Amino acid sequence: MGSTVPIALPALKTNPKFIFFTDFDGTITNQDSNDYMTDNLGFGTALRKQGNQDVLYGRRNFRDSFQEMLDSVKTPFNECVDILRKNITLDPGFKSFFEWARENNMPIVVLSGGMTPVIRALLAHLVGEEAVDTIQIVSNDVAPREGKSINEEGGWKIVFHDDSGFGHDKSLEIRPYARLPAEERPVLFYAGDGVSDLSAAKETDLLFAKAGRDLVTYCENEKVPFTTFHSFADIHKTVQDIVAGKLTVQEAATGRK
C-alpha cells in the first residue's frame, strides 16, 4: 500500500507524535527582518510601530499595514538580503532545539508573514544549507514590479500567500492537522511573537509567546492559553518535558512568567 498521508499535510510524512509550528522573524531570529528593513531602509520605526498597534487593537488588518511597510522599502532586493545577512542574528537556543527535534522525529514547520527568499537566505546563513532543506517553509513570496527587475531601485513587491486580511492566514496551515482523528493527531505546538501570529494563536495545543511582545498582550486580552519564552532554550526544555511525559500541555500553559 502507498502512503495515506494527504499531500496537504507534509509534516505527517514520518508519522510524528509532535509537530512544532513556528514563526520566523523575531522568534527564530532575534530581530524581525521586515521591521529591520522598514526601520532602516523604509519609512522608519515610528510609523512601523503605529501600524503594529493599529493591527493589535483591530483598527487595521495586518495585510494592509504590512504592505505599506514593505512598499516604503525601495532598496534593490539583493541588497536587502545582503544587509539582512549582516544584521539579523539567530536565537541562541534554536540550533540545538532544531537538532534535538530532528533526532526525535519532530517536524519543524515555519509559518511566516515574511517572504520565502529572505527566510531561506537567512536560515542558510544562520543554520546551514542542510537545515533549510529539512524545514518546511510556508510564507509569502516576492516578485518584480511591472517593467522592473527585482534587483533595481523600487523593483520588488511582496506577493501574499492568500487573500485573507493577514496576507498569510497561518491558521489555514494548522487546522487540517488539528482536525485529524484523535488516534492520528500529533500534539501541536506554535511559537510566535507578534501581530503576524494572531491568526495562529488559538490553533495548537500549546502556544509559546515571546516575552514582552505583542502576542502576549493579544493572548491576555483574548484569554488564549499560552506560556512565555525568552529564547528557544526555554521552549526546548518545556517541549522536552512534554515529550518525556513529565509535563502536560495544560500544565505548561502558565501564561506570563
Buried (B, 14 or more C-beta within 10 A) or exposed (E): EEEEBEEEBEBBEEEBEBBBBBBBBBBBBBBBBBBBBBBEBBBEEEBBEEBBBBBBEEEBBBBBBBBBBBBBBEBBBBEBBEBBBEEBEBBEBBBEBBEBBBEEEBBBBBBBBBBBBBBBBBBBBBBEEEBBEEBBBBBBEBEBEEEBEBBBEEBBBBEBBEEBEBBBBBBBBBEEBBEBEEEEBBBBBBBBBBBBBBBBBBBBBBBBBBBEBBBBBBBEEEEBBBBBBEBBBBBBBBBBBBBEEEBEBEEBBEEEE
